[in-house]
């Protein structure tokens, strides 16, 4: 299992215009200007590829912070 820091880095890579330094474990990612459903799909695809975990849209929608999403992925391993 990748660490939280590695997950945050992979998560940040899904954004084109948001500086990676703006994204931390405690970031409420739905509040980011660039957040969209398309980035949500990119995050789901990244989790599937990197962790072999199938997230649902509700998993992303119900997570508040990047760490919440990481914990959700960990729980599904």
PyMOL Python script that loads the backbone (N, CA, C, O; Angstrom):
from pymol import cmd

cmd.read_pdbstr("""\
ATOM      1  N   UNK A   1       0.841  -1.194   0.000  1.00  0.00           N
ATOM      2  CA  UNK A   1       0.000   0.000   0.000  1.00  0.00           C
ATOM      3  C   UNK A   1       0.877   1.244   0.000  1.00  0.00           C
ATOM      4  O   UNK A   1       1.829   1.348   0.773  1.00  0.00           O
ATOM      5  N   UNK A   2       0.551   2.163  -0.857  1.00  0.00           N
ATOM      6  CA  UNK A   2       1.281   3.425  -0.908  1.00  0.00           C
ATOM      7  C   UNK A   2       0.938   4.263   0.328  1.00  0.00           C
ATOM      8  O   UNK A   2      -0.125   4.108   0.928  1.00  0.00           O
ATOM      9  N   UNK A   3       1.853   5.141   0.684  1.00  0.00           N
ATOM     10  CA  UNK A   3       1.636   6.013   1.837  1.00  0.00           C
ATOM     11  C   UNK A   3       0.641   7.117   1.489  1.00  0.00           C
ATOM     12  O   UNK A   3       0.318   7.336   0.321  1.00  0.00           O
ATOM     13  N   UNK A   4       0.168   7.801   2.513  1.00  0.00           N
ATOM     14  CA  UNK A   4      -0.736   8.931   2.320  1.00  0.00           C
ATOM     15  C   UNK A   4      -0.073   9.996   1.456  1.00  0.00           C
ATOM     16  O   UNK A   4      -0.715  10.586   0.587  1.00  0.00           O
ATOM     17  N   UNK A   5       1.212  10.242   1.695  1.00  0.00           N
ATOM     18  CA  UNK A   5       1.935  11.262   0.924  1.00  0.00           C
ATOM     19  C   UNK A   5       1.978  10.889  -0.559  1.00  0.00           C
ATOM     20  O   UNK A   5       1.811  11.754  -1.419  1.00  0.00           O
ATOM     21  N   UNK A   6       2.202   9.606  -0.863  1.00  0.00           N
ATOM     22  CA  UNK A   6       2.220   9.156  -2.259  1.00  0.00           C
ATOM     23  C   UNK A   6       0.836   9.300  -2.885  1.00  0.00           C
ATOM     24  O   UNK A   6       0.707   9.678  -4.050  1.00  0.00           O
ATOM     25  N   UNK A   7      -0.200   8.993  -2.100  1.00  0.00           N
ATOM     26  CA  UNK A   7      -1.561   9.134  -2.598  1.00  0.00           C
ATOM     27  C   UNK A   7      -1.868  10.596  -2.915  1.00  0.00           C
ATOM     28  O   UNK A   7      -2.459  10.898  -3.952  1.00  0.00           O
ATOM     29  N   UNK A   8      -1.471  11.498  -2.028  1.00  0.00           N
ATOM     30  CA  UNK A   8      -1.704  12.935  -2.246  1.00  0.00           C
ATOM     31  C   UNK A   8      -1.005  13.384  -3.532  1.00  0.00           C
ATOM     32  O   UNK A   8      -1.568  14.150  -4.314  1.00  0.00           O
ATOM     33  N   UNK A   9       0.214  12.910  -3.744  1.00  0.00           N
ATOM     34  CA  UNK A   9       0.953  13.273  -4.955  1.00  0.00           C
ATOM     35  C   UNK A   9       0.234  12.759  -6.207  1.00  0.00           C
ATOM     36  O   UNK A   9       0.077  13.499  -7.179  1.00  0.00           O
ATOM     37  N   UNK A  10      -0.198  11.507  -6.186  1.00  0.00           N
ATOM     38  CA  UNK A  10      -0.929  10.945  -7.322  1.00  0.00           C
ATOM     39  C   UNK A  10      -2.238  11.697  -7.551  1.00  0.00           C
ATOM     40  O   UNK A  10      -2.621  11.957  -8.692  1.00  0.00           O
ATOM     41  N   UNK A  11      -2.918  12.041  -6.465  1.00  0.00           N
ATOM     42  CA  UNK A  11      -4.166  12.805  -6.552  1.00  0.00           C
ATOM     43  C   UNK A  11      -3.896  14.162  -7.218  1.00  0.00           C
ATOM     44  O   UNK A  11      -4.630  14.579  -8.113  1.00  0.00           O
ATOM     45  N   UNK A  12      -2.846  14.837  -6.775  1.00  0.00           N
ATOM     46  CA  UNK A  12      -2.509  16.168  -7.298  1.00  0.00           C
ATOM     47  C   UNK A  12      -2.172  16.124  -8.780  1.00  0.00           C
ATOM     48  O   UNK A  12      -2.399  17.099  -9.496  1.00  0.00           O
ATOM     49  N   UNK A  13      -1.635  15.006  -9.245  1.00  0.00           N
ATOM     50  CA  UNK A  13      -1.271  14.868 -10.663  1.00  0.00           C
ATOM     51  C   UNK A  13      -2.488  14.868 -11.577  1.00  0.00           C
ATOM     52  O   UNK A  13      -2.336  15.020 -12.789  1.00  0.00           O
ATOM     53  N   UNK A  14      -3.672  14.705 -11.044  1.00  0.00           N
ATOM     54  CA  UNK A  14      -4.886  14.688 -11.859  1.00  0.00           C
ATOM     55  C   UNK A  14      -5.317  16.099 -12.262  1.00  0.00           C
ATOM     56  O   UNK A  14      -6.180  16.269 -13.124  1.00  0.00           O
ATOM     57  N   UNK A  15      -4.715  17.100 -11.640  1.00  0.00           N
ATOM     58  CA  UNK A  15      -5.068  18.495 -11.907  1.00  0.00           C
ATOM     59  C   UNK A  15      -4.053  19.118 -12.867  1.00  0.00           C
ATOM     60  O   UNK A  15      -2.847  18.912 -12.725  1.00  0.00           O
ATOM     61  N   UNK A  16      -4.547  19.876 -13.838  1.00  0.00           N
ATOM     62  CA  UNK A  16      -3.661  20.541 -14.800  1.00  0.00           C
ATOM     63  C   UNK A  16      -3.246  21.927 -14.332  1.00  0.00           C
ATOM     64  O   UNK A  16      -2.090  22.317 -14.491  1.00  0.00           O
ATOM     65  N   UNK A  17      -4.184  22.674 -13.755  1.00  0.00           N
ATOM     66  CA  UNK A  17      -3.940  24.087 -13.456  1.00  0.00           C
ATOM     67  C   UNK A  17      -3.727  24.388 -11.978  1.00  0.00           C
ATOM     68  O   UNK A  17      -3.336  25.500 -11.623  1.00  0.00           O
ATOM     69  N   UNK A  18      -3.975  23.424 -11.127  1.00  0.00           N
ATOM     70  CA  UNK A  18      -3.799  23.637  -9.683  1.00  0.00           C
ATOM     71  C   UNK A  18      -2.405  23.181  -9.288  1.00  0.00           C
ATOM     72  O   UNK A  18      -2.011  22.053  -9.585  1.00  0.00           O
ATOM     73  N   UNK A  19      -1.658  24.050  -8.620  1.00  0.00           N
ATOM     74  CA  UNK A  19      -0.305  23.711  -8.187  1.00  0.00           C
ATOM     75  C   UNK A  19      -0.370  22.577  -7.170  1.00  0.00           C
ATOM     76  O   UNK A  19      -1.188  22.604  -6.250  1.00  0.00           O
ATOM     77  N   UNK A  20       0.489  21.589  -7.337  1.00  0.00           N
ATOM     78  CA  UNK A  20       0.487  20.420  -6.458  1.00  0.00           C
ATOM     79  C   UNK A  20       0.691  20.801  -4.996  1.00  0.00           C
ATOM     80  O   UNK A  20       0.212  20.104  -4.102  1.00  0.00           O
ATOM     81  N   UNK A  21       1.400  21.905  -4.746  1.00  0.00           N
ATOM     82  CA  UNK A  21       1.646  22.328  -3.360  1.00  0.00           C
ATOM     83  C   UNK A  21       0.361  22.777  -2.662  1.00  0.00           C
ATOM     84  O   UNK A  21       0.316  22.844  -1.434  1.00  0.00           O
ATOM     85  N   UNK A  22      -0.687  23.086  -3.438  1.00  0.00           N
ATOM     86  CA  UNK A  22      -1.965  23.487  -2.852  1.00  0.00           C
ATOM     87  C   UNK A  22      -2.750  22.293  -2.326  1.00  0.00           C
ATOM     88  O   UNK A  22      -3.695  22.457  -1.554  1.00  0.00           O
ATOM     89  N   UNK A  23      -2.362  21.101  -2.740  1.00  0.00           N
ATOM     90  CA  UNK A  23      -3.125  19.910  -2.386  1.00  0.00           C
ATOM     91  C   UNK A  23      -2.388  19.140  -1.293  1.00  0.00           C
ATOM     92  O   UNK A  23      -1.288  18.626  -1.497  1.00  0.00           O
ATOM     93  N   UNK A  24      -3.024  19.080  -0.141  1.00  0.00           N
ATOM     94  CA  UNK A  24      -2.493  18.383   1.030  1.00  0.00           C
ATOM     95  C   UNK A  24      -3.482  17.293   1.421  1.00  0.00           C
ATOM     96  O   UNK A  24      -4.561  17.186   0.839  1.00  0.00           O
ATOM     97  N   UNK A  25      -3.106  16.486   2.408  1.00  0.00           N
ATOM     98  CA  UNK A  25      -4.010  15.445   2.910  1.00  0.00           C
ATOM     99  C   UNK A  25      -5.302  16.058   3.456  1.00  0.00           C
ATOM    100  O   UNK A  25      -6.369  15.450   3.370  1.00  0.00           O
ATOM    101  N   UNK A  26      -5.199  17.265   4.017  1.00  0.00           N
ATOM    102  CA  UNK A  26      -6.350  17.908   4.648  1.00  0.00           C
ATOM    103  C   UNK A  26      -7.148  18.795   3.695  1.00  0.00           C
ATOM    104  O   UNK A  26      -8.106  19.445   4.113  1.00  0.00           O
ATOM    105  N   UNK A  27      -6.765  18.828   2.430  1.00  0.00           N
ATOM    106  CA  UNK A  27      -7.451  19.669   1.448  1.00  0.00           C
ATOM    107  C   UNK A  27      -8.867  19.160   1.201  1.00  0.00           C
ATOM    108  O   UNK A  27      -9.069  17.982   0.908  1.00  0.00           O
ATOM    109  N   UNK A  28      -9.842  20.054   1.319  1.00  0.00           N
ATOM    110  CA  UNK A  28     -11.226  19.737   0.943  1.00  0.00           C
ATOM    111  C   UNK A  28     -11.296  19.905  -0.574  1.00  0.00           C
ATOM    112  O   UNK A  28     -11.539  20.998  -1.087  1.00  0.00           O
ATOM    113  N   UNK A  29     -11.077  18.801  -1.272  1.00  0.00           N
ATOM    114  CA  UNK A  29     -10.832  18.887  -2.717  1.00  0.00           C
ATOM    115  C   UNK A  29     -12.040  19.360  -3.522  1.00  0.00           C
ATOM    116  O   UNK A  29     -11.864  19.890  -4.619  1.00  0.00           O
ATOM    117  N   UNK A  30     -13.245  19.189  -3.020  1.00  0.00           N
ATOM    118  CA  UNK A  30     -14.429  19.672  -3.749  1.00  0.00           C
ATOM    119  C   UNK A  30     -14.422  21.200  -3.832  1.00  0.00           C
ATOM    120  O   UNK A  30     -15.081  21.774  -4.699  1.00  0.00           O
ATOM    121  N   UNK A  31     -13.681  21.863  -2.932  1.00  0.00           N
ATOM    122  CA  UNK A  31     -13.629  23.324  -2.906  1.00  0.00           C
ATOM    123  C   UNK A  31     -12.572  23.904  -3.851  1.00  0.00           C
ATOM    124  O   UNK A  31     -12.508  25.119  -4.038  1.00  0.00           O
ATOM    125  N   UNK A  32     -11.751  23.046  -4.442  1.00  0.00           N
ATOM    126  CA  UNK A  32     -10.735  23.540  -5.370  1.00  0.00           C
ATOM    127  C   UNK A  32     -11.418  24.085  -6.626  1.00  0.00           C
ATOM    128  O   UNK A  32     -12.379  23.498  -7.124  1.00  0.00           O
ATOM    129  N   UNK A  33     -10.914  25.214  -7.133  1.00  0.00           N
ATOM    130  CA  UNK A  33     -11.514  25.844  -8.316  1.00  0.00           C
ATOM    131  C   UNK A  33     -11.559  24.901  -9.504  1.00  0.00           C
ATOM    132  O   UNK A  33     -12.519  24.909 -10.274  1.00  0.00           O
ATOM    133  N   UNK A  34     -10.523  24.091  -9.653  1.00  0.00           N
ATOM    134  CA  UNK A  34     -10.419  23.229 -10.825  1.00  0.00           C
ATOM    135  C   UNK A  34     -11.214  21.923 -10.692  1.00  0.00           C
ATOM    136  O   UNK A  34     -11.378  21.203 -11.677  1.00  0.00           O
ATOM    137  N   UNK A  35     -11.710  21.609  -9.487  1.00  0.00           N
ATOM    138  CA  UNK A  35     -12.419  20.340  -9.280  1.00  0.00           C
ATOM    139  C   UNK A  35     -13.633  20.249 -10.208  1.00  0.00           C
ATOM    140  O   UNK A  35     -14.411  21.196 -10.322  1.00  0.00           O
ATOM    141  N   UNK A  36     -13.782  19.116 -10.858  1.00  0.00           N
ATOM    142  CA  UNK A  36     -14.929  18.872 -11.737  1.00  0.00           C
ATOM    143  C   UNK A  36     -15.227  17.382 -11.745  1.00  0.00           C
ATOM    144  O   UNK A  36     -14.458  16.577 -11.220  1.00  0.00           O
ATOM    145  N   UNK A  37     -16.338  17.036 -12.340  1.00  0.00           N
ATOM    146  CA  UNK A  37     -16.676  15.615 -12.441  1.00  0.00           C
ATOM    147  C   UNK A  37     -15.661  14.873 -13.300  1.00  0.00           C
ATOM    148  O   UNK A  37     -15.403  13.690 -13.079  1.00  0.00           O
ATOM    149  N   UNK A  38     -15.084  15.566 -14.278  1.00  0.00           N
ATOM    150  CA  UNK A  38     -14.066  14.942 -15.126  1.00  0.00           C
ATOM    151  C   UNK A  38     -12.817  14.592 -14.310  1.00  0.00           C
ATOM    152  O   UNK A  38     -12.240  13.521 -14.494  1.00  0.00           O
ATOM    153  N   UNK A  39     -12.407  15.471 -13.427  1.00  0.00           N
ATOM    154  CA  UNK A  39     -11.260  15.166 -12.554  1.00  0.00           C
ATOM    155  C   UNK A  39     -11.645  14.046 -11.591  1.00  0.00           C
ATOM    156  O   UNK A  39     -10.814  13.201 -11.261  1.00  0.00           O
ATOM    157  N   UNK A  40     -12.894  14.035 -11.141  1.00  0.00           N
ATOM    158  CA  UNK A  40     -13.371  12.942 -10.300  1.00  0.00           C
ATOM    159  C   UNK A  40     -13.212  11.597 -10.999  1.00  0.00           C
ATOM    160  O   UNK A  40     -12.793  10.618 -10.383  1.00  0.00           O
ATOM    161  N   UNK A  41     -13.544  11.552 -12.279  1.00  0.00           N
ATOM    162  CA  UNK A  41     -13.365  10.322 -13.055  1.00  0.00           C
ATOM    163  C   UNK A  41     -11.890   9.975 -13.202  1.00  0.00           C
ATOM    164  O   UNK A  41     -11.521   8.801 -13.164  1.00  0.00           O
ATOM    165  N   UNK A  42     -11.053  10.981 -13.369  1.00  0.00           N
ATOM    166  CA  UNK A  42      -9.605  10.745 -13.453  1.00  0.00           C
ATOM    167  C   UNK A  42      -9.079  10.159 -12.148  1.00  0.00           C
ATOM    168  O   UNK A  42      -8.226   9.272 -12.164  1.00  0.00           O
ATOM    169  N   UNK A  43      -9.582  10.649 -11.025  1.00  0.00           N
ATOM    170  CA  UNK A  43      -9.173  10.127  -9.720  1.00  0.00           C
ATOM    171  C   UNK A  43      -9.604   8.671  -9.582  1.00  0.00           C
ATOM    172  O   UNK A  43      -8.831   7.836  -9.112  1.00  0.00           O
ATOM    173  N   UNK A  44     -10.840   8.362  -9.992  1.00  0.00           N
ATOM    174  CA  UNK A  44     -11.332   6.979  -9.936  1.00  0.00           C
ATOM    175  C   UNK A  44     -10.452   6.072 -10.790  1.00  0.00           C
ATOM    176  O   UNK A  44     -10.103   4.970 -10.367  1.00  0.00           O
ATOM    177  N   UNK A  45     -10.090   6.529 -11.995  1.00  0.00           N
ATOM    178  CA  UNK A  45      -9.224   5.743 -12.880  1.00  0.00           C
ATOM    179  C   UNK A  45      -7.833   5.564 -12.281  1.00  0.00           C
ATOM    180  O   UNK A  45      -7.257   4.479 -12.372  1.00  0.00           O
ATOM    181  N   UNK A  46      -7.284   6.615 -11.668  1.00  0.00           N
ATOM    182  CA  UNK A  46      -5.962   6.540 -11.038  1.00  0.00           C
ATOM    183  C   UNK A  46      -5.971   5.527  -9.902  1.00  0.00           C
ATOM    184  O   UNK A  46      -5.041   4.731  -9.771  1.00  0.00           O
ATOM    185  N   UNK A  47      -7.015   5.555  -9.081  1.00  0.00           N
ATOM    186  CA  UNK A  47      -7.112   4.617  -7.953  1.00  0.00           C
ATOM    187  C   UNK A  47      -7.203   3.184  -8.476  1.00  0.00           C
ATOM    188  O   UNK A  47      -6.588   2.276  -7.919  1.00  0.00           O
ATOM    189  N   UNK A  48      -7.967   2.987  -9.541  1.00  0.00           N
ATOM    190  CA  UNK A  48      -8.090   1.657 -10.130  1.00  0.00           C
ATOM    191  C   UNK A  48      -6.739   1.170 -10.641  1.00  0.00           C
ATOM    192  O   UNK A  48      -6.363   0.020 -10.420  1.00  0.00           O
ATOM    193  N   UNK A  49      -6.015   2.050 -11.323  1.00  0.00           N
ATOM    194  CA  UNK A  49      -4.718   1.680 -11.907  1.00  0.00           C
ATOM    195  C   UNK A  49      -3.638   1.470 -10.843  1.00  0.00           C
ATOM    196  O   UNK A  49      -2.899   0.487 -10.897  1.00  0.00           O
ATOM    197  N   UNK A  50      -3.546   2.380  -9.886  1.00  0.00           N
ATOM    198  CA  UNK A  50      -2.463   2.353  -8.899  1.00  0.00           C
ATOM    199  C   UNK A  50      -2.714   1.394  -7.734  1.00  0.00           C
ATOM    200  O   UNK A  50      -1.777   0.829  -7.171  1.00  0.00           O
ATOM    201  N   UNK A  51      -3.993   1.217  -7.378  1.00  0.00           N
ATOM    202  CA  UNK A  51      -4.324   0.463  -6.170  1.00  0.00           C
ATOM    203  C   UNK A  51      -5.180  -0.770  -6.452  1.00  0.00           C
ATOM    204  O   UNK A  51      -5.402  -1.593  -5.563  1.00  0.00           O
ATOM    205  N   UNK A  52      -5.657  -0.895  -7.685  1.00  0.00           N
ATOM    206  CA  UNK A  52      -6.542  -1.996  -8.069  1.00  0.00           C
ATOM    207  C   UNK A  52      -7.790  -2.011  -7.183  1.00  0.00           C
ATOM    208  O   UNK A  52      -8.251  -3.062  -6.739  1.00  0.00           O
ATOM    209  N   UNK A  53      -8.316  -0.808  -6.944  1.00  0.00           N
ATOM    210  CA  UNK A  53      -9.534  -0.631  -6.146  1.00  0.00           C
ATOM    211  C   UNK A  53     -10.545   0.119  -7.011  1.00  0.00           C
ATOM    212  O   UNK A  53     -10.221   1.132  -7.630  1.00  0.00           O
ATOM    213  N   UNK A  54     -11.774  -0.396  -7.043  1.00  0.00           N
ATOM    214  CA  UNK A  54     -12.833   0.240  -7.824  1.00  0.00           C
ATOM    215  C   UNK A  54     -13.642   1.165  -6.923  1.00  0.00           C
ATOM    216  O   UNK A  54     -14.463   0.713  -6.125  1.00  0.00           O
ATOM    217  N   UNK A  55     -13.401   2.456  -7.061  1.00  0.00           N
ATOM    218  CA  UNK A  55     -14.196   3.448  -6.329  1.00  0.00           C
ATOM    219  C   UNK A  55     -15.468   3.738  -7.107  1.00  0.00           C
ATOM    220  O   UNK A  55     -15.496   3.636  -8.334  1.00  0.00           O
ATOM    221  N   UNK A  56     -16.505   4.094  -6.393  1.00  0.00           N
ATOM    222  CA  UNK A  56     -17.747   4.532  -7.022  1.00  0.00           C
ATOM    223  C   UNK A  56     -17.803   6.058  -6.935  1.00  0.00           C
ATOM    224  O   UNK A  56     -17.093   6.677  -6.142  1.00  0.00           O
ATOM    225  N   UNK A  57     -18.650   6.640  -7.754  1.00  0.00           N
ATOM    226  CA  UNK A  57     -18.825   8.083  -7.720  1.00  0.00           C
ATOM    227  C   UNK A  57     -19.206   8.580  -6.340  1.00  0.00           C
ATOM    228  O   UNK A  57     -18.753   9.640  -5.908  1.00  0.00           O
ATOM    229  N   UNK A  58     -20.047   7.808  -5.639  1.00  0.00           N
ATOM    230  CA  UNK A  58     -20.460   8.202  -4.284  1.00  0.00           C
ATOM    231  C   UNK A  58     -19.290   8.206  -3.317  1.00  0.00           C
ATOM    232  O   UNK A  58     -19.268   9.004  -2.379  1.00  0.00           O
ATOM    233  N   UNK A  59     -18.299   7.316  -3.531  1.00  0.00           N
ATOM    234  CA  UNK A  59     -17.115   7.302  -2.664  1.00  0.00           C
ATOM    235  C   UNK A  59     -16.388   8.634  -2.753  1.00  0.00           C
ATOM    236  O   UNK A  59     -15.930   9.176  -1.748  1.00  0.00           O
ATOM    237  N   UNK A  60     -16.291   9.152  -3.975  1.00  0.00           N
ATOM    238  CA  UNK A  60     -15.616  10.436  -4.183  1.00  0.00           C
ATOM    239  C   UNK A  60     -16.493  11.574  -3.676  1.00  0.00           C
ATOM    240  O   UNK A  60     -16.007  12.503  -3.031  1.00  0.00           O
ATOM    241  N   UNK A  61     -17.774  11.496  -3.970  1.00  0.00           N
ATOM    242  CA  UNK A  61     -18.700  12.557  -3.572  1.00  0.00           C
ATOM    243  C   UNK A  61     -18.781  12.694  -2.054  1.00  0.00           C
ATOM    244  O   UNK A  61     -18.874  13.808  -1.539  1.00  0.00           O
ATOM    245  N   UNK A  62     -18.748  11.579  -1.338  1.00  0.00           N
ATOM    246  CA  UNK A  62     -18.911  11.607   0.111  1.00  0.00           C
ATOM    247  C   UNK A  62     -17.619  11.911   0.870  1.00  0.00           C
ATOM    248  O   UNK A  62     -17.669  12.233   2.057  1.00  0.00           O
ATOM    249  N   UNK A  63     -16.482  11.815   0.216  1.00  0.00           N
ATOM    250  CA  UNK A  63     -15.207  12.157   0.854  1.00  0.00           C
ATOM    251  C   UNK A  63     -15.089  13.681   0.899  1.00  0.00           C
ATOM    252  O   UNK A  63     -15.468  14.372  -0.046  1.00  0.00           O
ATOM    253  N   UNK A  64     -14.563  14.188   2.000  1.00  0.00           N
ATOM    254  CA  UNK A  64     -14.395  15.636   2.127  1.00  0.00           C
ATOM    255  C   UNK A  64     -12.953  16.023   1.806  1.00  0.00           C
ATOM    256  O   UNK A  64     -12.703  16.943   1.028  1.00  0.00           O
ATOM    257  N   UNK A  65     -12.005  15.305   2.420  1.00  0.00           N
ATOM    258  CA  UNK A  65     -10.593  15.630   2.216  1.00  0.00           C
ATOM    259  C   UNK A  65      -9.923  14.530   1.392  1.00  0.00           C
ATOM    260  O   UNK A  65     -10.486  13.454   1.190  1.00  0.00           O
ATOM    261  N   UNK A  66      -8.724  14.822   0.927  1.00  0.00           N
ATOM    262  CA  UNK A  66      -7.943  13.830   0.193  1.00  0.00           C
ATOM    263  C   UNK A  66      -7.662  12.634   1.103  1.00  0.00           C
ATOM    264  O   UNK A  66      -7.666  11.490   0.648  1.00  0.00           O
ATOM    265  N   UNK A  67      -7.421  12.896   2.376  1.00  0.00           N
ATOM    266  CA  UNK A  67      -7.168  11.806   3.316  1.00  0.00           C
ATOM    267  C   UNK A  67      -8.406  10.916   3.498  1.00  0.00           C
ATOM    268  O   UNK A  67      -8.273   9.703   3.656  1.00  0.00           O
ATOM    269  N   UNK A  68      -9.596  11.503   3.477  1.00  0.00           N
ATOM    270  CA  UNK A  68     -10.829  10.703   3.543  1.00  0.00           C
ATOM    271  C   UNK A  68     -10.870   9.711   2.385  1.00  0.00           C
ATOM    272  O   UNK A  68     -11.217   8.543   2.560  1.00  0.00           O
ATOM    273  N   UNK A  69     -10.514  10.194   1.216  1.00  0.00           N
ATOM    274  CA  UNK A  69     -10.516   9.336   0.028  1.00  0.00           C
ATOM    275  C   UNK A  69      -9.463   8.232   0.160  1.00  0.00           C
ATOM    276  O   UNK A  69      -9.715   7.076  -0.180  1.00  0.00           O
ATOM    277  N   UNK A  70      -8.294   8.603   0.652  1.00  0.00           N
ATOM    278  CA  UNK A  70      -7.217   7.621   0.883  1.00  0.00           C
ATOM    279  C   UNK A  70      -7.686   6.537   1.855  1.00  0.00           C
ATOM    280  O   UNK A  70      -7.461   5.351   1.619  1.00  0.00           O
ATOM    281  N   UNK A  71      -8.331   6.940   2.932  1.00  0.00           N
ATOM    282  CA  UNK A  71      -8.819   5.970   3.925  1.00  0.00           C
ATOM    283  C   UNK A  71      -9.888   5.057   3.325  1.00  0.00           C
ATOM    284  O   UNK A  71      -9.978   3.879   3.670  1.00  0.00           O
ATOM    285  N   UNK A  72     -10.691   5.613   2.429  1.00  0.00           N
ATOM    286  CA  UNK A  72     -11.707   4.820   1.736  1.00  0.00           C
ATOM    287  C   UNK A  72     -11.034   3.762   0.857  1.00  0.00           C
ATOM    288  O   UNK A  72     -11.466   2.610   0.823  1.00  0.00           O
ATOM    289  N   UNK A  73      -9.981   4.158   0.153  1.00  0.00           N
ATOM    290  CA  UNK A  73      -9.237   3.214  -0.700  1.00  0.00           C
ATOM    291  C   UNK A  73      -8.614   2.133   0.169  1.00  0.00           C
ATOM    292  O   UNK A  73      -8.700   0.948  -0.154  1.00  0.00           O
ATOM    293  N   UNK A  74      -7.979   2.538   1.281  1.00  0.00           N
ATOM    294  CA  UNK A  74      -7.355   1.573   2.182  1.00  0.00           C
ATOM    295  C   UNK A  74      -8.353   0.558   2.711  1.00  0.00           C
ATOM    296  O   UNK A  74      -8.030  -0.622   2.845  1.00  0.00           O
ATOM    297  N   UNK A  75      -9.556   1.006   3.010  1.00  0.00           N
ATOM    298  CA  UNK A  75     -10.588   0.128   3.546  1.00  0.00           C
ATOM    299  C   UNK A  75     -11.039  -0.913   2.533  1.00  0.00           C
ATOM    300  O   UNK A  75     -11.539  -1.973   2.911  1.00  0.00           O
ATOM    301  N   UNK A  76     -10.866  -0.618   1.247  1.00  0.00           N
ATOM    302  CA  UNK A  76     -11.305  -1.531   0.199  1.00  0.00           C
ATOM    303  C   UNK A  76     -10.219  -2.509  -0.227  1.00  0.00           C
ATOM    304  O   UNK A  76     -10.473  -3.393  -1.045  1.00  0.00           O
ATOM    305  N   UNK A  77      -9.020  -2.366   0.312  1.00  0.00           N
ATOM    306  CA  UNK A  77      -7.925  -3.265  -0.070  1.00  0.00           C
ATOM    307  C   UNK A  77      -8.094  -4.629   0.582  1.00  0.00           C
ATOM    308  O   UNK A  77      -7.267  -5.518   0.377  1.00  0.00           O
TER     309      UNK A  77
END
""", "prot")
cmd.dss("prot")
cmd.show_as("cartoon", "prot")
cmd.util.cbc("prot")
cmd.orient("prot")
